[in-house]
Amino acid sequence: MKIKSIQTYILRTPLGNERFYSSQCSFPERNSFIVKVETDDGLVGWGEGGQYGPPEPVAAVVKHVLAPKLINQELQNPMKIWEQHYADTRDFGQKGTYIEALSAIDIALWDIYGQMLHQPVHNLIGGPFRKSITAYATGCYYRGEDVLNYKASLPKLAEEARSYVDAGFQILKMKVGLLSIEEDIERVRTIREAIGPDTCLLVDCNHAYNVFTAVKMAKELEKFNVRWLEEPVVPEDRAGYREVRSSTSIAIAGGECEFTRFGFRDLFVGGCVDIAQPDICVSGGFSEWMKIQALASSFGVTVIPHVWGSGIALAAALHVLASIPPSPHTAHPVPLQNEPIVEYDRNPNPLRDELLTTPITLQKGKLPVPHNPGLGIEVNLDAVSKYGSEF
């Protein structure tokens, strides 16, 4: 079986009045870079890569650097292909765009590999420990025309938080970092009061703070029984991560901006995080995720992937989450405590909701793991045409 063609697509949809903000920027649109790999036997694999910046650089790497090396080549084990491509681009592509492009290709090749072997991806990367994953709602960003007028937005913030609980979520993640500590703590208080004491609350800073501010914020958040503090400082500041982690009882999460096993090795050796968050579409795809997970388990670090993007990215995350053993093992694993959970972005995103012919939807607080061969999904080509164009 040989690789016949590789097509790249950039998908975009403007959000208009539904624009939202994190501590770093506004989100006026949702975009995704996806790749379609087809074999001469007619098998088709889909992948996704690059989640944070413009998709065009990632698409260019796939089209002009990686694809020419693959077309008309015999399909081999995706891990071997990953290692060959990484070796070819190591001198200039150890992080960033090149690894994001590698991620997209790798996910698509595992999709084909699973179809070829008549197995879902999770069977090929360790085997499933569960058929569905407890989901946490990612929401409660900054919204509105005057995003800095936080007091005016508090009633809607409370309403949004309650809507997630009403939808069946037992875990909610909110954003902080755009405002002062005092103003953001008022937002935290509003959400905690809205969801009650029994709903788990996670907080994401998107690396908004220096160390002393993050330490102060963590002490305030302890009062609201926050279960994890995500990206408290910039990803380059490993010493800062350690200092924040040593100062609080809240678990420190990070790694969505990290790449490959080598980047995560440094996080683990440095004692920077309690929870590692590799994004499968960013950190190296399935092939590299297996190595990151193995490293994490040897350091006693929990792995809960970051998930952003289209339905392809969500499906990929569900496969890896199915294959993570309870850590540590107990007879009754508890979500977040020793059982993995999946990020389920609740912001507007037609690329997540419409790209798959059968969207992945919440069922009693959980997302089902696709069980058909490969990624186990079917891409809606009408949605590809509606929201994107070939690059």
TORDRENMI-819210 format. One record per residue (C-alpha): residue in three letters; x, y, z; residue number from 1. Coordinates in steps of 0.001 Angstrom, whole numbers, plus 524288, in hexadecimal, padded with zeros to 5 digits. Layout:
res ALA&x X&y Y&z Z&n NUM
...
// end
This chain:
res MET&x 80000&y 80000&z 80000&n 1
res LYS&x 8057C&y 80D2A&z 7FBF2&n 2
res ILE&x 801EB&y 81B1C&z 7FF5A&n 3
res LYS&x 7FB2E&y 820C2&z 7F36B&n 4
res SER&x 7F836&y 82EBC&z 7F74D&n 5
res ILE&x 7F8A9&y 83874&z 80285&n 6
res GLN&x 7EF20&y 843D1&z 8027C&n 7
res THR&x 7EF4D&y 84F1E&z 80C17&n 8
res TYR&x 7E3C8&y 8578C&z 81000&n 9
res ILE&x 7E288&y 863F9&z 817E8&n 10
res LEU&x 7D530&y 86580&z 81E36&n 11
res ARG&x 7D02C&y 87279&z 82373&n 12
res THR&x 7C38A&y 877D2&z 828D7&n 13
res PRO&x 7C1DA&y 88599&z 82E91&n 14
res LEU&x 7BAF9&y 886A9&z 83BA4&n 15
res GLY&x 7B570&y 89460&z 83A52&n 16
res ASN&x 7AE97&y 89846&z 846F2&n 17
res GLU&x 7B275&y 88B45&z 84D32&n 18
res ARG&x 7C0C5&y 88F7D&z 84DFC&n 19
res PHE&x 7C715&y 88C27&z 85B06&n 20
res TYR&x 7D3D1&y 88F47&z 8621B&n 21
res SER&x 7DE31&y 8886E&z 86A17&n 22
res SER&x 7E8EB&y 88F58&z 8719F&n 23
res GLN&x 7F10B&y 88FE8&z 8652F&n 24
res CYS&x 7E829&y 89384&z 859ED&n 25
res SER&x 7DAC2&y 893EB&z 853D6&n 26
res PHE&x 7D500&y 888E5&z 84BC7&n 27
res PRO&x 7CDF4&y 88F41&z 8404C&n 28
res GLU&x 7CD9A&y 88270&z 838C6&n 29
res ARG&x 7CF9D&y 873D1&z 83A0D&n 30
res ASN&x 7D95E&y 86D88&z 830EA&n 31
res SER&x 7DF44&y 8602B&z 82ECF&n 32
res PHE&x 7E996&y 85A4D&z 8261B&n 33
res ILE&x 7E614&y 84C8D&z 821BD&n 34
res VAL&x 7ECD6&y 842F4&z 818C1&n 35
res LYS&x 7E76A&y 837F7&z 81066&n 36
res VAL&x 7F05B&y 82C9C&z 80CEA&n 37
res GLU&x 7EBC7&y 822AE&z 802D2&n 38
res THR&x 7F1F2&y 815B8&z 7FEF6&n 39
res ASP&x 7F1E3&y 80EFA&z 7F1C3&n 40
res ASP&x 7E89C&y 804F4&z 7F7BE&n 41
res GLY&x 7DE9E&y 80F94&z 7FA76&n 42
res LEU&x 7E068&y 810DE&z 80926&n 43
res VAL&x 7DF41&y 81ECE&z 80E47&n 44
res GLY&x 7E4FF&y 82421&z 81ADF&n 45
res TRP&x 7E260&y 8314F&z 82116&n 46
res GLY&x 7EB25&y 8390A&z 82A19&n 47
res GLU&x 7EB8E&y 8465D&z 8308C&n 48
res GLY&x 7F714&y 84EB3&z 83488&n 49
res GLY&x 7FA20&y 85BE8&z 83A57&n 50
res GLN&x 7F06D&y 861E7&z 843B9&n 51
res TYR&x 7F550&y 86F0E&z 84875&n 52
res GLY&x 7FA7D&y 8774C&z 83D58&n 53
res PRO&x 7F75C&y 87974&z 82F08&n 54
res PRO&x 7F57E&y 86C87&z 827C8&n 55
res GLU&x 7FC90&y 87090&z 81B4E&n 56
res PRO&x 80A92&y 86DD4&z 8201E&n 57
res VAL&x 806BD&y 8602B&z 82486&n 58
res ALA&x 7FFFD&y 85D9C&z 8178F&n 59
res ALA&x 80C15&y 86238&z 81040&n 60
res VAL&x 814E7&y 858BD&z 817A0&n 61
res VAL&x 80BF7&y 84D53&z 81480&n 62
res LYS&x 80A7D&y 85101&z 80641&n 63
res HIS&x 8186B&y 854D1&z 8030C&n 64
res VAL&x 820C6&y 84D06&z 80CA2&n 65
res LEU&x 819FA&y 840D4&z 811C4&n 66
res ALA&x 8108F&y 83CF4&z 806E9&n 67
res PRO&x 81AF7&y 83BD9&z 7FC38&n 68
res LYS&x 82236&y 831FB&z 804BE&n 69
res LEU&x 815FF&y 8298D&z 8064C&n 70
res ILE&x 80EE2&y 8296C&z 7F94A&n 71
res ASN&x 81124&y 81CB5&z 7F1BD&n 72
res GLN&x 817DF&y 816EC&z 7FDAF&n 73
res GLU&x 81385&y 80A1D&z 803BC&n 74
res LEU&x 80B47&y 80BF9&z 80FEB&n 75
res GLN&x 81313&y 80781&z 81BBC&n 76
res ASN&x 810EC&y 807F5&z 82A54&n 77
res PRO&x 80DE7&y 81647&z 82D7F&n 78
res MET&x 817F3&y 8165B&z 83871&n 79
res LYS&x 822D1&y 81339&z 82ED1&n 80
res ILE&x 81E25&y 81DF2&z 825B1&n 81
res TRP&x 81DAE&y 8278E&z 83109&n 82
res GLU&x 82BBA&y 824A1&z 834CF&n 83
res GLN&x 83057&y 82613&z 826C7&n 84
res HIS&x 82987&y 8332F&z 82523&n 85
res TYR&x 82E61&y 83841&z 83234&n 86
res ALA&x 83C4E&y 83476&z 82EC3&n 87
res ASP&x 83B01&y 83B74&z 821B6&n 88
res THR&x 83662&y 84821&z 8281F&n 89
res ARG&x 83D52&y 847AC&z 83548&n 90
res ASP&x 84712&y 85261&z 83208&n 91
res PHE&x 83C59&y 85C75&z 83014&n 92
res GLY&x 82F9B&y 85679&z 834DD&n 93
res GLN&x 830C8&y 85163&z 842BE&n 94
res LYS&x 82524&y 85962&z 8474F&n 95
res GLY&x 819EA&y 86141&z 841E4&n 96
res THR&x 814F0&y 860D3&z 833F8&n 97
res TYR&x 81C7C&y 854DC&z 82F79&n 98
res ILE&x 817DB&y 84C89&z 83ADF&n 99
res GLU&x 809F1&y 85143&z 838D5&n 100
res ALA&x 80AE6&y 84CFE&z 82AA5&n 101
res LEU&x 810A3&y 83FED&z 82EC8&n 102
res SER&x 80537&y 83E69&z 83821&n 103
res ALA&x 7FB33&y 84004&z 82D4E&n 104
res ILE&x 801E1&y 8361D&z 82478&n 105
res ASP&x 803CA&y 82C82&z 82FA3&n 106
res ILE&x 7F572&y 82CC6&z 833A7&n 107
res ALA&x 7F13A&y 82A7B&z 82591&n 108
res LEU&x 7FABF&y 81F21&z 823EE&n 109
res TRP&x 7F5F2&y 8189F&z 8306C&n 110
res ASP&x 7E815&y 81A4F&z 82B40&n 111
res ILE&x 7EBEF&y 812C5&z 81F05&n 112
res TYR&x 7F416&y 808E6&z 826AA&n 113
res GLY&x 7E87A&y 805A1&z 82F35&n 114
res GLN&x 7DF9F&y 803FC&z 82370&n 115
res MET&x 7E9C4&y 7FB42&z 81D0A&n 116
res LEU&x 7EA49&y 7F299&z 82929&n 117
res HIS&x 7DB8E&y 7F3BA&z 82BCB&n 118
res GLN&x 7DE45&y 7F950&z 8394B&n 119
res PRO&x 7DB08&y 80646&z 83FF3&n 120
res VAL&x 7E710&y 80E49&z 84320&n 121
res HIS&x 7E57A&y 80C45&z 851C4&n 122
res ASN&x 7E753&y 7FD97&z 84FC4&n 123
res LEU&x 7F454&y 8003A&z 8491D&n 124
res ILE&x 7FA0B&y 8099D&z 85339&n 125
res GLY&x 7F7D0&y 80187&z 85F6B&n 126
res GLY&x 7E9BD&y 7FCEC&z 85FC8&n 127
res PRO&x 7DD9D&y 80329&z 865C3&n 128
res PHE&x 7DBC7&y 80448&z 87464&n 129
res ARG&x 7CE84&y 80ABC&z 87286&n 130
res LYS&x 7C408&y 80CA0&z 8681D&n 131
res SER&x 7C090&y 81A97&z 86BC1&n 132
res ILE&x 7C799&y 825DC&z 8724C&n 133
res THR&x 7C275&y 82F47&z 87C96&n 134
res ALA&x 7C255&y 83CAF&z 87628&n 135
res TYR&x 7C536&y 849EA&z 87BEE&n 136
res ALA&x 7BF4A&y 85625&z 8761A&n 137
res THR&x 7C8D6&y 86098&z 871D1&n 138
res GLY&x 7C1CE&y 86D94&z 87206&n 139
res CYS&x 7BFB9&y 879DD&z 87A0E&n 140
res TYR&x 7C8EB&y 8820C&z 871D1&n 141
res TYR&x 7C804&y 890CE&z 87141&n 142
res ARG&x 7BCA6&y 8953B&z 868C6&n 143
res GLY&x 7B4FC&y 8A134&z 864F0&n 144
res GLU&x 7B72E&y 8AE10&z 85DDD&n 145
res ASP&x 7BE23&y 8B40C&z 86990&n 146
res VAL&x 7C5F7&y 8A844&z 86DD2&n 147
res LEU&x 7CCE1&y 8AFAC&z 878C3&n 148
res ASN&x 7C00C&y 8B389&z 87F41&n 149
res TYR&x 7BFCB&y 8A6D2&z 886BA&n 150
res LYS&x 7B55D&y 8AADA&z 89086&n 151
res ALA&x 7AB45&y 8AC47&z 885C3&n 152
res SER&x 7AE68&y 89E91&z 880EB&n 153
res LEU&x 7AD3E&y 89782&z 88E02&n 154
res PRO&x 79EC7&y 893C6&z 88C9C&n 155
res LYS&x 7A13F&y 88DD9&z 87F27&n 156
res LEU&x 7AD7E&y 88733&z 88448&n 157
res ALA&x 7A593&y 880BC&z 88F0A&n 158
res GLU&x 79B31&y 87CBE&z 88539&n 159
res GLU&x 7A568&y 876C9&z 87C43&n 160
res ALA&x 7AB93&y 86F1A&z 8875C&n 161
res ARG&x 79E6A&y 869CE&z 88BD1&n 162
res SER&x 79B38&y 865BB&z 87DE4&n 163
res TYR&x 7A6CA&y 85C6C&z 87DDB&n 164
res VAL&x 7A259&y 855F7&z 88A5E&n 165
res ASP&x 79496&y 854EB&z 884E9&n 166
res ALA&x 79A41&y 84E71&z 878B8&n 167
res GLY&x 7A044&y 843AA&z 880F3&n 168
res PHE&x 7AE25&y 8485A&z 88353&n 169
res GLN&x 7B3FA&y 845D3&z 890AE&n 170
res ILE&x 7C09E&y 84D10&z 88D86&n 171
res LEU&x 7C218&y 85AEC&z 8882B&n 172
res LYS&x 7CE0B&y 86294&z 883DA&n 173
res MET&x 7CDE8&y 8716F&z 883A5&n 174
res LYS&x 7D768&y 87BD5&z 87F0C&n 175
res VAL&x 7DECC&y 885FD&z 886F2&n 176
res GLY&x 7EA1C&y 88F3D&z 8846C&n 177
res LEU&x 7E453&y 89A34&z 87C45&n 178
res LEU&x 7E09F&y 8A23E&z 8884C&n 179
res SER&x 7E6B3&y 8A523&z 8957D&n 180
res ILE&x 7E733&y 89A5E&z 89FA0&n 181
res GLU&x 7DC7D&y 8A0FE&z 8A77A&n 182
res GLU&x 7D37C&y 8A228&z 89BC1&n 183
res ASP&x 7D5DA&y 8944A&z 8973C&n 184
res ILE&x 7D39B&y 88EFF&z 8A4EF&n 185
res GLU&x 7C64A&y 89567&z 8A499&n 186
res ARG&x 7C39C&y 88DDA&z 89814&n 187
res VAL&x 7C841&y 88153&z 89EB0&n 188
res ARG&x 7BF61&y 883FB&z 8AA55&n 189
res THR&x 7B3D2&y 88649&z 8A13A&n 190
res ILE&x 7B616&y 87951&z 89A4C&n 191
res ARG&x 7B824&y 871AD&z 8A6D8&n 192
res GLU&x 7AB70&y 876EC&z 8AC5B&n 193
res ALA&x 7A46B&y 873BA&z 89FA5&n 194
res ILE&x 7A914&y 86597&z 89E8E&n 195
res GLY&x 7A919&y 86237&z 8AD03&n 196
res PRO&x 7B35C&y 85B5A&z 8B535&n 197
res ASP&x 7B245&y 84DEC&z 8AED5&n 198
res THR&x 7B5FC&y 851AF&z 8A0E6&n 199
res CYS&x 7C492&y 85105&z 89E59&n 200
res LEU&x 7CA97&y 85E01&z 89A32&n 201
res LEU&x 7D717&y 85F5B&z 8922B&n 202
res VAL&x 7DDC6&y 86C3E&z 88EE4&n 203
res ASP&x 7E5DA&y 86F86&z 882CF&n 204
res CYS&x 7EEC8&y 87B76&z 882A7&n 205
res ASN&x 7F45F&y 879E0&z 874DF&n 206
res HIS&x 801AD&y 87DBD&z 87A81&n 207
res ALA&x 7FCE1&y 88B2B&z 87EC2&n 208
res TYR&x 80535&y 88CDC&z 88B03&n 209
res ASN&x 812EA&y 88EA3&z 88FED&n 210
res VAL&x 816BA&y 885E3&z 89B44&n 211
res PHE&x 81313&y 88E8F&z 8A6CC&n 212
res THR&x 805DE&y 891CF&z 8A0CB&n 213
res ALA&x 8032D&y 8837D&z 89DE6&n 214
res VAL&x 8069D&y 87FCB&z 8ABE1&n 215
res LYS&x 7FD46&y 88A1B&z 8B11C&n 216
res MET&x 7F296&y 885B8&z 8A7C7&n 217
res ALA&x 7F437&y 87785&z 8ABCE&n 218
res LYS&x 7F299&y 87B04&z 8BA30&n 219
res GLU&x 7E5EC&y 8820B&z 8B706&n 220
res LEU&x 7E0FB&y 876C0&z 8AEBD&n 221
res GLU&x 7E33E&y 86CF7&z 8B9AC&n 222
res LYS&x 7D7C6&y 87355&z 8C0BD&n 223
res PHE&x 7CEAE&y 86EC7&z 8B5C6&n 224
res ASN&x 7D32B&y 8609A&z 8B54C&n 225
res VAL&x 7D92B&y 86203&z 8A7C7&n 226
res ARG&x 7DE8B&y 854CC&z 8A368&n 227
res TRP&x 7E8B0&y 8592B&z 89982&n 228
res LEU&x 7EF86&y 86594&z 89545&n 229
res GLU&x 7F33C&y 8652F&z 886EB&n 230
res GLU&x 7FEAA&y 86C61&z 880C5&n 231
res PRO&x 800FA&y 875CD&z 88C1F&n 232
res VAL&x 80D8C&y 87B37&z 88615&n 233
res VAL&x 81377&y 87BB8&z 87878&n 234
res PRO&x 8175B&y 86E55&z 87327&n 235
res GLU&x 825DF&y 871C5&z 8727A&n 236
res ASP&x 82698&y 87490&z 88117&n 237
res ARG&x 82964&y 86703&z 88693&n 238
res ALA&x 82EBC&y 86C88&z 8934E&n 239
res GLY&x 8225C&y 874AB&z 8949D&n 240
res TYR&x 819E5&y 86894&z 892E0&n 241
res ARG&x 82165&y 861CE&z 89DBE&n 242
res GLU&x 81FFD&y 86D68&z 8A6E0&n 243
res VAL&x 81165&y 86EB3&z 8A498&n 244
res ARG&x 80F84&y 86006&z 8A628&n 245
res SER&x 816DF&y 85FD1&z 8B303&n 246
res SER&x 80EAD&y 86B09&z 8B85C&n 247
res THR&x 800FC&y 8654E&z 8B709&n 248
res SER&x 7F894&y 85973&z 8B9AF&n 249
res ILE&x 7F21F&y 85B29&z 8AC5B&n 250
res ALA&x 7F6FC&y 85207&z 8A1A9&n 251
res ILE&x 7FED4&y 85935&z 8974A&n 252
res ALA&x 7FBA7&y 855E0&z 88928&n 253
res GLY&x 80326&y 859A2&z 87CF4&n 254
res GLY&x 80923&y 8553D&z 87040&n 255
res GLU&x 7FF8D&y 85913&z 865A0&n 256
res CYS&x 80A59&y 8618E&z 85FDE&n 257
res GLU&x 8149A&y 856E5&z 860FF&n 258
res PHE&x 8198A&y 84DE1&z 85642&n 259
res THR&x 81E4B&y 83FC6&z 85573&n 260
res ARG&x 82340&y 836B4&z 85FFB&n 261
res PHE&x 82F61&y 83F13&z 86144&n 262
res GLY&x 827D1&y 84B0E&z 86584&n 263
res PHE&x 81F92&y 8435B&z 86F11&n 264
res ARG&x 82B96&y 83C70&z 8745D&n 265
res ASP&x 830A1&y 849AE&z 878BC&n 266
res LEU&x 82397&y 84CEE&z 87F39&n 267
res PHE&x 823CB&y 84015&z 886A9&n 268
res VAL&x 83210&y 84043&z 88A9A&n 269
res GLY&x 8303C&y 84E35&z 88F3D&n 270
res GLY&x 824AB&y 84AA1&z 897E6&n 271
res CYS&x 81C8A&y 8550D&z 8911E&n 272
res VAL&x 80EF7&y 84F0B&z 89024&n 273
res ASP&x 805AA&y 845B9&z 896BB&n 274
res ILE&x 7FD90&y 84471&z 88A59&n 275
res ALA&x 80369&y 84438&z 87CA7&n 276
res GLN&x 7FB06&y 8492E&z 87175&n 277
res PRO&x 800CC&y 84543&z 86461&n 278
res ASP&x 7F80D&y 848E1&z 85905&n 279
res ILE&x 7F7EC&y 83D4A&z 84FA2&n 280
res CYS&x 7F6FF&y 84699&z 843FE&n 281
res VAL&x 80293&y 84EB1&z 848AC&n 282
res SER&x 80C30&y 8465C&z 85068&n 283
res GLY&x 80EA3&y 83BD6&z 84628&n 284
res GLY&x 80262&y 833D2&z 843AE&n 285
res PHE&x 7FFB7&y 8260D&z 84894&n 286
res SER&x 80D98&y 82148&z 84657&n 287
res GLU&x 813A2&y 82B63&z 84F42&n 288
res TRP&x 8086D&y 82B3C&z 858F0&n 289
res MET&x 80B87&y 81D1A&z 85C82&n 290
res LYS&x 81954&y 8210B&z 86040&n 291
res ILE&x 81487&y 82CE5&z 867F3&n 292
res GLN&x 80AD2&y 82473&z 86F5E&n 293
res ALA&x 81546&y 81A68&z 87289&n 294
res LEU&x 81E5F&y 824F4&z 877A4&n 295
res ALA&x 8137B&y 82B16&z 87FB1&n 296
res SER&x 80FE1&y 81E33&z 88614&n 297
res SER&x 81DFF&y 81C18&z 88A40&n 298
res PHE&x 81DE7&y 82963&z 89109&n 299
res GLY&x 8106F&y 827B0&z 8972A&n 300
res VAL&x 80ACF&y 832BA&z 88EE6&n 301
res THR&x 7FC93&y 83205&z 88A9C&n 302
res VAL&x 7F9FE&y 8340C&z 87C0D&n 303
res ILE&x 7ED8B&y 83AFC&z 877C5&n 304
res PRO&x 7EEF8&y 83FB2&z 869B1&n 305
res HIS&x 7EB8D&y 84D70&z 865A4&n 306
res VAL&x 7E0A1&y 84D33&z 85B71&n 307
res TRP&x 7DD80&y 85837&z 85203&n 308
res GLY&x 7D956&y 8588A&z 843E0&n 309
res SER&x 7D035&y 85052&z 83BA6&n 310
res GLY&x 7C97C&y 8434A&z 83D78&n 311
res ILE&x 7D5C6&y 83C9E&z 83864&n 312
res ALA&x 7DDBD&y 841E8&z 843C4&n 313
res LEU&x 7D340&y 83DB5&z 84D5C&n 314
res ALA&x 7D2DB&y 82FE4&z 847D5&n 315
res ALA&x 7E1AD&y 82ECC&z 848B3&n 316
res ALA&x 7E16B&y 832F8&z 856F6&n 317
res LEU&x 7D6F4&y 82900&z 85A46&n 318
res HIS&x 7DF4F&y 81DFC&z 854C5&n 319
res VAL&x 7EB0D&y 82179&z 85D27&n 320
res LEU&x 7E2A6&y 8237F&z 86939&n 321
res ALA&x 7DC90&y 8161E&z 86771&n 322
res SER&x 7EA16&y 81005&z 867E6&n 323
res ILE&x 7EF15&y 81693&z 87463&n 324
res PRO&x 7EEB9&y 80D35&z 87FFB&n 325
res PRO&x 7E96C&y 81219&z 88CFB&n 326
res SER&x 7F4D8&y 818A2&z 893B0&n 327
res PRO&x 7F6BF&y 813B2&z 89DD0&n 328
res HIS&x 7EE27&y 807B2&z 89CB3&n 329
res THR&x 7E291&y 80630&z 8A5C1&n 330
res ALA&x 7D6D3&y 7FD40&z 8A557&n 331
res HIS&x 7CE2C&y 80932&z 8A340&n 332
res PRO&x 7D50B&y 813DB&z 89B49&n 333
res VAL&x 7D044&y 821B3&z 89DE1&n 334
res PRO&x 7D01D&y 82BF0&z 892E7&n 335
res LEU&x 7DB50&y 835AC&z 89432&n 336
res GLN&x 7E041&y 82EDE&z 8A071&n 337
res ASN&x 7E5BD&y 822F7&z 89949&n 338
res GLU&x 7DCD8&y 821D8&z 88D62&n 339
res PRO&x 7DF25&y 82A86&z 88167&n 340
res ILE&x 7D563&y 834B4&z 87CF0&n 341
res VAL&x 7D37E&y 83B24&z 86FB4&n 342
res GLU&x 7D303&y 84999&z 86C95&n 343
res TYR&x 7C659&y 84D1B&z 8658B&n 344
res ASP&x 7C702&y 85B13&z 860A4&n 345
res ARG&x 7B97F&y 86154&z 861AE&n 346
res ASN&x 7BC6B&y 86DCA&z 85A47&n 347
res PRO&x 7B60B&y 86F78&z 84CE9&n 348
res ASN&x 7BCDA&y 866F3&z 842D1&n 349
res PRO&x 7B5E9&y 861D7&z 836A0&n 350
res LEU&x 7C279&y 85AB2&z 832F5&n 351
res ARG&x 7C0DD&y 85236&z 83EF1&n 352
res ASP&x 7B241&y 85081&z 83D92&n 353
res GLU&x 7B0B6&y 84EE0&z 82ED6&n 354
res LEU&x 7BD48&y 848FC&z 8297E&n 355
res LEU&x 7B9BD&y 83B07&z 82D39&n 356
res THR&x 7ADEE&y 83466&z 82724&n 357
res THR&x 7AB06&y 82F12&z 834C0&n 358
res PRO&x 7AF37&y 83972&z 83E90&n 359
res ILE&x 7B4EF&y 8351F&z 84B8A&n 360
res THR&x 7AB37&y 8398B&z 855D3&n 361
res LEU&x 7A9D1&y 8392E&z 86484&n 362
res GLN&x 7A2B3&y 82D70&z 86A2C&n 363
res LYS&x 7A01A&y 82DE7&z 878CF&n 364
res GLY&x 7AC14&y 8362B&z 87B37&n 365
res LYS&x 7B510&y 82DDB&z 872B0&n 366
res LEU&x 7B9E8&y 82D5D&z 864A4&n 367
res PRO&x 7B9DB&y 82026&z 85DC4&n 368
res VAL&x 7C6A1&y 81B03&z 85847&n 369
res PRO&x 7C582&y 81841&z 84999&n 370
res HIS&x 7C600&y 80993&z 84778&n 371
res ASN&x 7C6C7&y 807D6&z 838B6&n 372
res PRO&x 7D3FC&y 80542&z 83218&n 373
res GLY&x 7DDD9&y 8104B&z 831CE&n 374
res LEU&x 7D8E5&y 81CE2&z 837BF&n 375
res GLY&x 7CB43&y 8173A&z 8366A&n 376
res ILE&x 7C5AA&y 8239E&z 8307D&n 377
res GLU&x 7C050&y 827F7&z 82366&n 378
res VAL&x 7C365&y 835BC&z 81EE5&n 379
res ASN&x 7B83F&y 83D89&z 81906&n 380
res LEU&x 7BDC9&y 84235&z 80C0C&n 381
res ASP&x 7B2C9&y 84C13&z 80A9D&n 382
res ALA&x 7B777&y 85285&z 81731&n 383
res VAL&x 7C571&y 85295&z 811F8&n 384
res SER&x 7C09D&y 8599F&z 805DA&n 385
res LYS&x 7B80D&y 862CC&z 80DD1&n 386
res TYR&x 7C286&y 86774&z 8172C&n 387
res GLY&x 7CF30&y 86588&z 80FEE&n 388
res SER&x 7D730&y 8642F&z 803C0&n 389
res GLU&x 7E29A&y 85BF5&z 7FF8F&n 390
res PHE&x 7EFB8&y 8622F&z 8027F&n 391
// end
